Amino acid sequence: MDVRSVALVGVGGFAGATSRYAVATALPTAFPWGTLAVNVAGAFLLGLLVYGTSELRRIPETARLVVATGFLSSFTTYSAFAAETVALSPVFAAGNVAANYALGLLAVAVARWVVLWRS
């Protein structure tokens, strides 16, 4: 691990975290819509990245560090999803878990379809 790589991840991470914060504050409700939105969008974008290059290794390492490791991993959030889910009533918690997983998987499948359709 070198300083340049850490800096690239940091730049992407800063952009991803501030973007996630912007989405969460734009959608303030009792249900964690902001976290759901960023998790689904992040899954879609990572799906485009992975399937659009056939293999993640084909992307230049600098771009992978900034976009995938930095931006997308800080834009999406499992920890907020878990904490927000525990704070919900059982019915809403179950819905939040189902929505995050189902829509996240659907987003990756749609991204794959988009890449195949454009090929």
Secondary structure, DSSP 8 states (H G I E B T S, - for coil): --HHHHHHHHHHHHHHHHHHHHHHHHS-SSS-HHHHHHHHHHHHHHHHHHHHTSSGGGS-HHHIIIIIIIIIHHHS-HHHHHHHHHHS-HHHHHHHHHHHHHHHHHHHHHHHHHHHHH-
